[in-house]
Amino acid sequence: MTAASPTAVTLSLLARIEAKPGKEAEVEALLRSAVGLAAEEPRTVHWFALRIGPTTFGIFDTFADEVGRKEHLAGRIAAALMAKAPELLAAPPVIEHVDIIAAKG
């Protein structure tokens, strides 16, 4: 499968992740290590790990179709994050399904 053109990318996920106090470095390391897993997902067009604040992180990724978005949610990154959630996160991740209405790419 070839990468989708920016105009074909209309779906995304936005996940907000809150680290437990003192676990910020471990959450950041987990997110940094996940980029390799994202690279293995042919239907994930873009994948970004974000630091929003001292204890708040995020993931933003894009997809050309709903199949890609569903595969990503059932994939290795989500599994790794949920496996570490009790140890590292103050609350479960907040995951929003987002529609992209305009993009520059």
TIFI-351335 format. One record per residue (C-alpha): x, y, z; residue in three letters. Coordinates in steps of 0.05 Angstrom, whole numbers, padded with zeros to 5 digits, always signed. Last residue first. Example, Ala and Ser with C-alpha at 12.3 -4.5 7.8 and 13.67 -1.06 7.14 Angstrom:
<pts>
+00273-00021+00143SER+00246-00090+00156ALA
</pts>
This chain:
<pts>
+00016+00382+00067GLY-00031+00436+00091LYS-00095+00408+00120ALA-00169+00421+00125ALA-00230+00385+00153ILE-00195+00328+00190ILE-00246+00286+00227ASP-00227+00267+00298VAL-00241+00204+00338HIS-00222+00222+00410GLU-00182+00180+00459ILE-00177+00200+00532VAL-00123+00156+00562PRO-00141+00122+00627PRO-00123+00162+00689ALA-00060+00179+00728ALA-00018+00138+00680LEU+00048+00102+00691LEU+00037+00037+00730GLU-00036+00023+00714PRO-00027+00047+00642ALA+00034+00004+00625LYS-00005-00052+00591ALA-00053-00001+00561MET+00004+00037+00528LEU+00035-00026+00500ALA-00031-00052+00473ALA-00048+00015+00441ALA+00020+00017+00407ILE+00015-00056+00385ARG-00050-00051+00347GLY-00125-00052+00360ALA-00132+00023+00358LEU-00086+00025+00297HIS-00127-00027+00260GLU-00191+00013+00274LYS-00160+00077+00246ARG-00133+00042+00185GLY-00200+00009+00170VAL-00234+00077+00179GLU-00196+00106+00120ASP-00140+00153+00100ALA-00111+00155+00170PHE-00079+00205+00216THR-00045+00204+00283ASP-00042+00250+00343PHE-00014+00223+00409ILE-00013+00264+00472GLY+00023+00280+00535PHE+00006+00316+00600THR+00050+00314+00662THR+00091+00378+00652PRO+00049+00403+00594GLY+00029+00384+00523ILE+00084+00336+00505ARG+00066+00304+00439LEU+00076+00239+00402ALA+00060+00245+00328PHE+00039+00192+00277TRP+00022+00206+00204HIS-00005+00159+00150VAL-00024+00100+00194THR-00048+00049+00143ARG+00021+00018+00133PRO+00032+00007+00207GLU+00105-00013+00217GLU+00127+00059+00224ALA+00079+00066+00282ALA+00116+00010+00318LEU+00181+00047+00309GLY+00150+00111+00335VAL+00129+00074+00398ALA+00197+00082+00432SER+00188+00157+00439ARG+00119+00146+00471LEU+00147+00098+00522LEU+00206+00144+00537ALA+00158+00202+00548GLU+00115+00160+00595VAL+00177+00139+00633GLU+00202+00210+00640ALA+00134+00233+00665GLU+00127+00179+00719LYS+00142+00223+00780GLY+00071+00246+00787PRO+00026+00198+00747LYS+00025+00215+00673ALA-00037+00242+00638GLU-00048+00220+00566ILE-00092+00255+00515ARG-00105+00215+00452ALA-00125+00248+00386LEU-00144+00201+00331LEU-00149+00218+00258SER-00191+00214+00195LEU-00190+00254+00131THR-00124+00238+00097VAL-00138+00237+00023ALA-00117+00310+00014THR-00049+00295+00045PRO-00037+00239-00006SER-00041+00169+00022ALA+00022+00128+00029ALA+00027+00068-00017THR+00000+00000+00000MET
</pts>
